[in-house]
Each structure stands twice: as structure tokens, then as C-alpha cells.
Amino acid sequence: MRLSLLGASCAFFLASAALAAPDANQLSMQATQAYEAKHYAEAAELFLAAAKAGDDKVDNTYNAACSYALAGKADEAERITTVRLDVD
């Protein structure tokens, strides 16, 4: 009985954690929506989060840099691009 309760509580925890954290694809879609709404700084952060979560890292990193540039944060855009180039 104790084992089945433990298993059920672990399953519940894992399911609720999955629901709480958006996946990389969701983050990328949210970033695109923020970009289209001209919320460039927010878009940049979401694109970076999507890249870190594993969704098409090159495109999301590039989109984050472009979004930062449009938000007037050229230093951040350059930093992201430089870090990305160092990795490749």
C-alpha cells in the first residue's frame, strides 16, 4: 500500500511539473507572439529560454539577438551573438 501511494504521488508531482513549465516549442511560440506585438525585450528573453530548453538553438539565439537589437539593447545582442559564435 505504501509503495502504491508513493508511486501515485510521484506520478502526480511529475505531471504537475510538466504542466507548470512550458516546453521549448511553447516558449518559441510565446516569443514570436511577443515579437509580433513589438515587445522586443520580452521576446528576446523568451527566445533565449526556448534555445536553452533545446528548441532549434541557432534560430532562437539569432531571434533573441535581433529582438534585443530592436529593443535598443545592442550590447546584449552582441553578447549573445559572440557567445553563440564561440560555441560553434
N, CA, C and O atoms as a Tinker XYZ file with bonds, in Angstrom:
   352  protein
     1  N      0.824000   -1.195000    0.000000    73     2
     2  CA     0.000000    0.000000    0.000000    64     1     3
     3  C      0.866000    1.255000    0.000000    63     2     4     5
     4  O      0.599000    2.192000   -0.752000    81     3
     5  N      1.900000    1.278000    0.838000    73     3     6
     6  CA     2.766000    2.456000    0.902000    64     5     7
     7  C      3.444000    2.704000   -0.436000    63     6     8     9
     8  O      3.593000    3.850000   -0.862000    81     7
     9  N      3.854000    1.629000   -1.096000    73     7    10
    10  CA     4.540000    1.757000   -2.378000    64     9    11
    11  C      3.626000    2.346000   -3.442000    63    10    12    13
    12  O      4.055000    3.177000   -4.243000    81    11
    13  N      2.365000    1.918000   -3.453000    73    11    14
    14  CA     1.449000    2.444000   -4.460000    64    13    15
    15  C      1.124000    3.913000   -4.188000    63    14    16    17
    16  O      0.935000    4.681000   -5.132000    81    15
    17  N      1.054000    4.313000   -2.940000    73    15    18
    18  CA     0.826000    5.728000   -2.609000    64    17    19
    19  C      2.025000    6.572000   -3.026000    63    18    20    21
    20  O      1.869000    7.678000   -3.545000    81    19
    21  N      3.214000    6.044000   -2.797000    73    19    22
    22  CA     4.425000    6.753000   -3.200000    64    21    23
    23  C      4.479000    6.897000   -4.717000    63    22    24    25
    24  O      4.808000    7.963000   -5.237000    81    23
    25  N      4.154000    5.825000   -5.417000    73    23    26
    26  CA     4.139000    5.868000   -6.874000    64    25    27
    27  C      3.120000    6.861000   -7.399000    63    26    28    29
    28  O      3.398000    7.591000   -8.351000    81    27
    29  N      1.954000    6.897000   -6.795000    73    27    30
    30  CA     0.903000    7.823000   -7.220000    64    29    31
    31  C      1.315000    9.260000   -6.957000    63    30    32    33
    32  O      1.067000   10.133000   -7.788000    81    31
    33  N      1.940000    9.524000   -5.813000    73    31    34
    34  CA     2.350000   10.893000   -5.514000    64    33    35
    35  C      3.486000   11.329000   -6.424000    63    34    36    37
    36  O      3.545000   12.497000   -6.808000    81    35
    37  N      4.400000   10.415000   -6.783000    73    35    38
    38  CA     5.471000   10.754000   -7.721000    64    37    39
    39  C      4.899000   11.052000   -9.102000    63    38    40    41
    40  O      5.326000   12.000000   -9.762000    81    39
    41  N      3.948000   10.256000   -9.536000    73    39    42
    42  CA     3.328000   10.477000  -10.840000    64    41    43
    43  C      2.615000   11.825000  -10.862000    63    42    44    45
    44  O      2.694000   12.554000  -11.851000    81    43
    45  N      1.921000   12.158000   -9.780000    73    43    46
    46  CA     1.238000   13.443000   -9.697000    64    45    47
    47  C      2.244000   14.588000   -9.745000    63    46    48    49
    48  O      2.022000   15.577000  -10.445000    81    47
    49  N      3.341000   14.465000   -9.014000    73    47    50
    50  CA     4.367000   15.502000   -8.996000    64    49    51
    51  C      4.954000   15.712000  -10.379000    63    50    52    53
    52  O      5.101000   16.849000  -10.827000    81    51
    53  N      5.293000   14.621000  -11.062000    73    51    54
    54  CA     5.871000   14.746000  -12.395000    64    53    55
    55  C      4.881000   15.344000  -13.387000    63    54    56    57
    56  O      5.274000   16.141000  -14.239000    81    55
    57  N      3.624000   14.981000  -13.295000    73    55    58
    58  CA     2.611000   15.532000  -14.193000    64    57    59
    59  C      2.406000   17.014000  -13.935000    63    58    60    61
    60  O      2.278000   17.794000  -14.878000    81    59
    61  N      2.372000   17.411000  -12.675000    73    59    62
    62  CA     2.173000   18.829000  -12.368000    64    61    63
    63  C      3.402000   19.641000  -12.746000    63    62    64    65
    64  O      3.263000   20.795000  -13.151000    81    63
    65  N      4.589000   19.085000  -12.629000    73    63    66
    66  CA     5.799000   19.794000  -13.046000    64    65    67
    67  C      5.810000   19.993000  -14.551000    63    66    68    69
    68  O      6.226000   21.044000  -15.037000    81    67
    69  N      5.358000   18.999000  -15.284000    73    67    70
    70  CA     5.304000   19.114000  -16.738000    64    69    71
    71  C      4.305000   20.176000  -17.165000    63    70    72    73
    72  O      4.536000   20.897000  -18.135000    81    71
    73  N      3.206000   20.272000  -16.451000    73    71    74
    74  CA     2.203000   21.290000  -16.774000    64    73    75
    75  C      2.678000   22.686000  -16.402000    63    74    76    77
    76  O      2.319000   23.657000  -17.067000    81    75
    77  N      3.472000   22.799000  -15.358000    73    75    78
    78  CA     3.902000   24.104000  -14.861000    64    77    79
    79  C      4.948000   24.747000  -15.760000    63    78    80    81
    80  O      4.948000   25.965000  -15.934000    81    79
    81  N      5.822000   23.960000  -16.320000    73    79    82
    82  CA     6.922000   24.514000  -17.110000    64    81    83
    83  C      6.610000   24.379000  -18.599000    63    82    84    85
    84  O      6.405000   23.272000  -19.098000    81    83
    85  N      6.576000   25.511000  -19.305000    73    83    86
    86  CA     6.332000   25.413000  -20.748000    64    85    87
    87  C      7.518000   24.751000  -21.446000    63    86    88    89
    88  O      8.667000   24.926000  -21.041000    81    87
    89  N      7.227000   23.996000  -22.492000    73    87    90
    90  CA     8.321000   23.358000  -23.217000    64    89    91
    91  C      8.931000   24.346000  -24.207000    63    90    92    93
    92  O      8.452000   25.469000  -24.364000    81    91
    93  N      9.979000   23.913000  -24.857000    73    91    94
    94  CA    10.731000   24.788000  -25.751000    64    93    95
    95  C      9.869000   25.319000  -26.885000    63    94    96    97
    96  O      9.972000   26.491000  -27.249000    81    95
    97  N      9.024000   24.469000  -27.443000    73    95    98
    98  CA     8.165000   24.896000  -28.544000    64    97    99
    99  C      7.173000   25.966000  -28.086000    63    98   100   101
   100  O      6.928000   26.937000  -28.802000    81    99
   101  N      6.608000   25.787000  -26.900000    73    99   102
   102  CA     5.680000   26.791000  -26.353000    64   101   103
   103  C      6.403000   28.116000  -26.127000    63   102   104   105
   104  O      5.865000   29.181000  -26.430000    81   103
   105  N      7.611000   28.050000  -25.600000    73   103   106
   106  CA     8.384000   29.270000  -25.367000    64   105   107
   107  C      8.674000   29.989000  -26.674000    63   106   108   109
   108  O      8.592000   31.215000  -26.746000    81   107
   109  N      9.010000   29.231000  -27.700000    73   107   110
   110  CA     9.282000   29.821000  -29.002000    64   109   111
   111  C      8.030000   30.495000  -29.571000    63   110   112   113
   112  O      8.113000   31.581000  -30.145000    81   111
   113  N      6.886000   29.856000  -29.413000    73   111   114
   114  CA     5.635000   30.453000  -29.893000    64   113   115
   115  C      5.296000   31.717000  -29.112000    63   114   116   117
   116  O      4.856000   32.706000  -29.698000    81   115
   117  N      5.496000   31.697000  -27.797000    73   115   118
   118  CA     5.261000   32.889000  -26.977000    64   117   119
   119  C      6.202000   34.015000  -27.390000    63   118   120   121
   120  O      5.804000   35.179000  -27.440000    81   119
   121  N      7.439000   33.666000  -27.684000    73   119   122
   122  CA     8.419000   34.662000  -28.109000    64   121   123
   123  C      7.992000   35.306000  -29.426000    63   122   124   125
   124  O      8.097000   36.521000  -29.596000    81   123
   125  N      7.516000   34.494000  -30.341000    73   123   126
   126  CA     7.059000   35.014000  -31.631000    64   125   127
   127  C      5.881000   35.955000  -31.448000    63   126   128   129
   128  O      5.802000   36.990000  -32.110000    81   127
   129  N      4.971000   35.606000  -30.560000    73   127   130
   130  CA     3.822000   36.475000  -30.277000    64   129   131
   131  C      4.281000   37.800000  -29.671000    63   130   132   133
   132  O      3.778000   38.860000  -30.044000    81   131
   133  N      5.226000   37.744000  -28.747000    73   131   134
   134  CA     5.752000   38.972000  -28.136000    64   133   135
   135  C      6.450000   39.827000  -29.184000    63   134   136   137
   136  O      6.310000   41.050000  -29.187000    81   135
   137  N      7.200000   39.185000  -30.072000    73   135   138
   138  CA     7.894000   39.904000  -31.143000    64   137   139
   139  C      6.886000   40.600000  -32.059000    63   138   140   141
   140  O      7.049000   41.773000  -32.395000    81   139
   141  N      5.864000   39.880000  -32.451000    73   139   142
   142  CA     4.851000   40.453000  -33.343000    64   141   143
   143  C      4.095000   41.610000  -32.693000    63   142   144   145
   144  O      3.608000   42.511000  -33.376000    81   143
   145  N      4.004000   41.571000  -31.361000    73   143   146
   146  CA     3.366000   42.658000  -30.615000    64   145   147
   147  C      4.347000   43.796000  -30.324000    63   146   148   149
   148  O      4.005000   44.769000  -29.652000    81   147
   149  N      5.567000   43.660000  -30.839000    73   147   150
   150  CA     6.647000   44.641000  -30.666000    64   149   151
   151  C      7.101000   44.774000  -29.213000    63   150   152   153
   152  O      7.527000   45.846000  -28.782000    81   151
   153  N      7.008000   43.692000  -28.474000    73   151   154
   154  CA     7.537000   43.612000  -27.106000    64   153   155
   155  C      8.885000   42.905000  -27.215000    63   154   156   157
   156  O      9.045000   41.751000  -26.816000    81   155
   157  N      9.842000   43.635000  -27.765000    73   155   158
   158  CA    11.103000   43.028000  -28.181000    64   157   159
   159  C     11.951000   42.485000  -27.025000    63   158   160   161
   160  O     12.548000   41.416000  -27.155000    81   159
   161  N     12.012000   43.193000  -25.915000    73   159   162
   162  CA    12.816000   42.699000  -24.787000    64   161   163
   163  C     12.230000   41.399000  -24.234000    63   162   164   165
   164  O     12.963000   40.465000  -23.910000    81   163
   165  N     10.915000   41.352000  -24.131000    73   163   166
   166  CA    10.252000   40.129000  -23.665000    64   165   167
   167  C     10.484000   38.995000  -24.661000    63   166   168   169
   168  O     10.749000   37.859000  -24.269000    81   167
   169  N     10.382000   39.309000  -25.940000    73   167   170
   170  CA    10.610000   38.302000  -26.976000    64   169   171
   171  C     12.018000   37.741000  -26.875000    63   170   172   173
   172  O     12.218000   36.532000  -26.990000    81   171
   173  N     12.994000   38.615000  -26.661000    73   171   174
   174  CA    14.385000   38.163000  -26.554000    64   173   175
   175  C     14.551000   37.165000  -25.413000    63   174   176   177
   176  O     15.193000   36.128000  -25.578000    81   175
   177  N     13.976000   37.476000  -24.270000    73   175   178
   178  CA    14.088000   36.575000  -23.119000    64   177   179
   179  C     13.427000   35.228000  -23.404000    63   178   180   181
   180  O     13.957000   34.179000  -23.039000    81   179
   181  N     12.270000   35.264000  -24.058000    73   179   182
   182  CA    11.575000   34.020000  -24.374000    64   181   183
   183  C     12.318000   33.207000  -25.432000    63   182   184   185
   184  O     12.374000   31.980000  -25.341000    81   183
   185  N     12.888000   33.877000  -26.431000    73   183   186
   186  CA    13.696000   33.158000  -27.428000    64   185   187
   187  C     14.896000   32.493000  -26.763000    63   186   188   189
   188  O     15.241000   31.360000  -27.098000    81   187
   189  N     15.534000   33.187000  -25.825000    73   187   190
   190  CA    16.673000   32.586000  -25.114000    64   189   191
   191  C     16.238000   31.386000  -24.288000    63   190   192   193
   192  O     16.924000   30.365000  -24.251000    81   191
   193  N     15.095000   31.517000  -23.626000    73   191   194
   194  CA    14.588000   30.396000  -22.829000    64   193   195
   195  C     14.286000   29.196000  -23.719000    63   194   196   197
   196  O     14.555000   28.057000  -23.339000    81   195
   197  N     13.728000   29.447000  -24.903000    73   195   198
   198  CA    13.449000   28.359000  -25.843000    64   197   199
   199  C     14.741000   27.707000  -26.310000    63   198   200   201
   200  O     14.817000   26.484000  -26.426000    81   199
   201  N     15.749000   28.515000  -26.577000    73   199   202
   202  CA    17.041000   27.968000  -27.006000    64   201   203
   203  C     17.651000   27.109000  -25.902000    63   202   204   205
   204  O     18.174000   26.027000  -26.168000    81   203
   205  N     17.582000   27.590000  -24.674000    73   203   206
   206  CA    18.145000   26.826000  -23.554000    64   205   207
   207  C     17.370000   25.535000  -23.311000    63   206   208   209
   208  O     17.924000   24.543000  -22.838000    81   207
   209  N     16.069000   25.566000  -23.645000    73   207   210
   210  CA    15.241000   24.372000  -23.467000    64   209   211
   211  C     15.423000   23.379000  -24.609000    63   210   212   213
   212  O     14.899000   22.266000  -24.556000    81   211
   213  N     16.165000   23.777000  -25.643000    73   211   214
   214  CA    16.518000   22.851000  -26.695000    64   213   215
   215  C     15.792000   23.002000  -28.012000    63   214   216   217
   216  O     15.993000   22.183000  -28.908000    81   215
   217  N     14.953000   24.015000  -28.170000    73   215   218
   218  CA    14.197000   24.168000  -29.409000    64   217   219
   219  C     14.985000   24.975000  -30.430000    63   218   220   221
   220  O     15.077000   26.197000  -30.309000    81   219
   221  N     15.549000   24.322000  -31.423000    73   219   222
   222  CA    16.246000   24.950000  -32.539000    64   221   223
   223  C     17.138000   26.096000  -32.065000    63   222   224   225
   224  O     16.857000   27.263000  -32.338000    81   223
   225  N     18.190000   25.764000  -31.370000    73   223   226
   226  CA    19.027000   26.740000  -30.679000    64   225   227
   227  C     19.567000   27.849000  -31.571000    63   226   228   229
   228  O     19.655000   28.997000  -31.137000    81   227
   229  N     19.926000   27.530000  -32.801000    73   227   230
   230  CA    20.511000   28.549000  -33.673000    64   229   231
   231  C     19.488000   29.620000  -34.013000    63   230   232   233
   232  O     19.766000   30.809000  -33.859000    81   231
   233  N     18.305000   29.217000  -34.473000    73   231   234
   234  CA    17.277000   30.198000  -34.840000    64   233   235
   235  C     16.822000   31.015000  -33.639000    63   234   236   237
   236  O     16.678000   32.234000  -33.740000    81   235
   237  N     16.597000   30.366000  -32.514000    73   235   238
   238  CA    16.130000   31.099000  -31.337000    64   237   239
   239  C     17.186000   32.049000  -30.794000    63   238   240   241
   240  O     16.856000   33.136000  -30.319000    81   239
   241  N     18.439000   31.656000  -30.858000    73   239   242
   242  CA    19.511000   32.544000  -30.415000    64   241   243
   243  C     19.610000   33.756000  -31.338000    63   242   244   245
   244  O     19.755000   34.886000  -30.872000    81   243
   245  N     19.532000   33.521000  -32.629000    73   243   246
   246  CA    19.550000   34.619000  -33.605000    64   245   247
   247  C     18.353000   35.552000  -33.382000    63   246   248   249
   248  O     18.503000   36.774000  -33.382000    81   247
   249  N     17.167000   34.967000  -33.192000    73   247   250
   250  CA    15.971000   35.773000  -32.967000    64   249   251
   251  C     16.072000   36.578000  -31.670000    63   250   252   253
   252  O     15.591000   37.709000  -31.599000    81   251
   253  N     16.693000   35.997000  -30.652000    73   251   254
   254  CA    16.899000   36.725000  -29.395000    64   253   255
   255  C     17.808000   37.919000  -29.625000    63   254   256   257
   256  O     17.530000   39.012000  -29.132000    81   255
   257  N     18.892000   37.725000  -30.369000    73   255   258
   258  CA    19.817000   38.824000  -30.651000    64   257   259
   259  C     19.124000   39.928000  -31.442000    63   258   260   261
   260  O     19.291000   41.109000  -31.139000    81   259
   261  N     18.353000   39.551000  -32.448000    73   259   262
   262  CA    17.621000   40.556000  -33.233000    64   261   263
   263  C     16.611000   41.295000  -32.362000    63   262   264   265
   264  O     16.455000   42.511000  -32.482000    81   263
   265  N     15.934000   40.572000  -31.496000    73   263   266
   266  CA    14.944000   41.201000  -30.619000    64   265   267
   267  C     15.603000   42.182000  -29.661000    63   266   268   269
   268  O     15.088000   43.277000  -29.436000    81   267
   269  N     16.737000   41.793000  -29.098000    73   267   270
   270  CA    17.461000   42.719000  -28.224000    64   269   271
   271  C     17.882000   43.964000  -28.988000    63   270   272   273
   272  O     17.785000   45.074000  -28.465000    81   271
   273  N     18.345000   43.792000  -30.212000    73   271   274
   274  CA    18.756000   44.950000  -31.016000    64   273   275
   275  C     17.564000   45.882000  -31.242000    63   274   276   277
   276  O     17.696000   47.101000  -31.128000    81   275
   277  N     16.414000   45.315000  -31.560000    73   275   278
   278  CA    15.216000   46.132000  -31.780000    64   277   279
   279  C     14.736000   46.802000  -30.492000    63   278   280   281
   280  O     14.089000   47.848000  -30.535000    81   279
   281  N     15.053000   46.199000  -29.356000    73   279   282
   282  CA    14.688000   46.781000  -28.059000    64   281   283
   283  C     15.689000   47.844000  -27.626000    63   282   284   285
   284  O     15.549000   48.427000  -26.551000    81   283
   285  N     16.699000   48.100000  -28.459000    73   283   286
   286  CA    17.708000   49.098000  -28.120000    64   285   287
   287  C     18.796000   48.573000  -27.204000    63   286   288   289
   288  O     19.511000   49.354000  -26.577000    81   287
   289  N     18.928000   47.266000  -27.120000    73   287   290
   290  CA    19.926000   46.650000  -26.251000    64   289   291
   291  C     21.005000   45.990000  -27.108000    63   290   292   293
   292  O     21.161000   44.769000  -27.109000    81   291
   293  N     21.741000   46.822000  -27.831000    73   291   294
   294  CA    22.753000   46.330000  -28.768000    64   293   295
   295  C     23.846000   45.536000  -28.060000    63   294   296   297
   296  O     24.361000   44.564000  -28.614000    81   295
   297  N     24.202000   45.938000  -26.844000    73   295   298
   298  CA    25.247000   45.203000  -26.110000    64   297   299
   299  C     24.821000   43.762000  -25.841000    63   298   300   301
   300  O     25.623000   42.838000  -25.977000    81   299
   301  N     23.545000   43.571000  -25.456000    73   299   302
   302  CA    23.034000   42.220000  -25.224000    64   301   303
   303  C     23.020000   41.426000  -26.519000    63   302   304   305
   304  O     23.386000   40.251000  -26.539000    81   303
   305  N     22.595000   42.071000  -27.602000    73   303   306
   306  CA    22.557000   41.397000  -28.901000    64   305   307
   307  C     23.955000   40.934000  -29.303000    63   306   308   309
   308  O     24.137000   39.812000  -29.776000    81   307
   309  N     24.927000   41.799000  -29.113000    73   307   310
   310  CA    26.304000   41.450000  -29.462000    64   309   311
   311  C     26.829000   40.328000  -28.572000    63   310   312   313
   312  O     27.503000   39.418000  -29.054000    81   311
   313  N     26.523000   40.390000  -27.277000    73   311   314
   314  CA    26.983000   39.360000  -26.343000    64   313   315
   315  C     26.436000   37.992000  -26.739000    63   314   316   317
   316  O     27.172000   37.006000  -26.756000    81   315
   317  N     25.167000   37.937000  -27.050000    73   315   318
   318  CA    24.548000   36.663000  -27.432000    64   317   319
   319  C     25.192000   36.126000  -28.700000    63   318   320   321
   320  O     25.522000   34.943000  -28.787000    81   319
   321  N     25.366000   36.993000  -29.673000    73   319   322
   322  CA    25.949000   36.573000  -30.946000    64   321   323
   323  C     27.379000   36.098000  -30.750000    63   322   324   325
   324  O     27.779000   35.086000  -31.326000    81   323
   325  N     28.150000   36.810000  -29.949000    73   323   326
   326  CA    29.539000   36.431000  -29.693000    64   325   327
   327  C     29.621000   35.101000  -28.972000    63   326   328   329
   328  O     30.433000   34.250000  -29.334000    81   327
   329  N     28.799000   34.910000  -27.964000    73   327   330
   330  CA    28.788000   33.651000  -27.229000    64   329   331
   331  C     28.411000   32.525000  -28.161000    63   330   332   333
   332  O     29.023000   31.457000  -28.118000    81   331
   333  N     27.415000   32.739000  -29.003000    73   331   334
   334  CA    26.972000   31.707000  -29.935000    64   333   335
   335  C     28.080000   31.347000  -30.924000    63   334   336   337
   336  O     28.287000   30.172000  -31.226000    81   335
   337  N     28.784000   32.346000  -31.424000    73   335   338
   338  CA    29.867000   32.090000  -32.371000    64   337   339
   339  C     31.008000   31.332000  -31.718000    63   338   340   341
   340  O     31.655000   30.507000  -32.362000    81   339
   341  N     31.260000   31.603000  -30.444000    73   339   342
   342  CA    32.313000   30.889000  -29.726000    64   341   343
   343  C     31.980000   29.407000  -29.555000    63   342   344   345
   344  O     32.876000   28.563000  -29.540000    81   343
   345  N     30.708000   29.101000  -29.429000    73   343   346
   346  CA    30.278000   27.708000  -29.251000    64   345   347
   347  C     30.435000   26.947000  -30.546000    63   346   348   349
   348  O     30.901000   25.808000  -30.552000    81   347
   349  N     30.045000   27.580000  -31.656000    73   347   350
   350  CA    30.125000   26.916000  -32.960000    64   349   351
   351  C     31.569000   26.856000  -33.364000    63   350   352
   352  O     31.890000   26.338000  -34.433000    81   351
